[in-house]
């Protein structure tokens, strides 16, 4: 996979057009590997790490990310996953940042607009990232308070003191 092949590059460009034109998430791990290698210029260990992270997100017990359904479902489930990791599991910014990097790379492969994705929080803790909430607010057309309520409904925190 490390040797440049012009014919393979042509096939990859055609495949990228196909993936980006569809609302479905029809990608394969091979598509992801080739895209990362030739378009993102990642080394094999970074590609393997991002694939591991995507598999982890897809198999998460409490908030799995739908990586094989529609792009909208992938975005929605990724948002639930991130909120769960930040506020229920209390994961560090670095751990959540790796989730974001892997999902953004997949989004680049299948044509998900980065403006539709939540941003990596500047800091984690009891409060929510206002920057991320403002981006969600723009996407959903809701106030920050309404977004808080939606997130609480999504991950079932209504009755918890969070």
Phi, psi and omega in degrees: 000350184269349179271131181291131179228107182304324179293319178297322179296320177297316178296321180295318178299318178296319179295320178298318177299318179297313180297319184285335180281339184267147173279344180276154178266085187261019185285159174239165177298326178296318175303314182298314180298313181295317179300312181296321183290311189265333181257323179268343178064034178278151174278162185301320181294326177290319178298313179299320179296318179292322176296319176300317180296318178297318178298318178300314181297320181293331182260006183303133187294317186263332184215067182293146178265128179279101182263358184236011180257225178272164179296320179297319177296321178298316180296312181299314182288329175295318178299313178301316180300312183297315179298318178298313181298319182288312193258337178262311181277340179066035182291155181288163177301323181296316180295315179292325178298322177294324175300313180299315182299315180296316182290322178297321178296316176298319177299321176297322180296313187265357175089033174275127179294126182298336178293343179273353184261146174293155180266161176291132180294149178283330173206153180249161178158208184292327180275159177269156179287113180295328178298314178295318180295323177295323177293318176298318179304314178297319182291316184269343183071033182242160175286165179301319179298317178296323178295318176304313180298317179298315180297316178300320178295318184298314185258006173073038181261006183310315186266000179265152177271088184251000000 
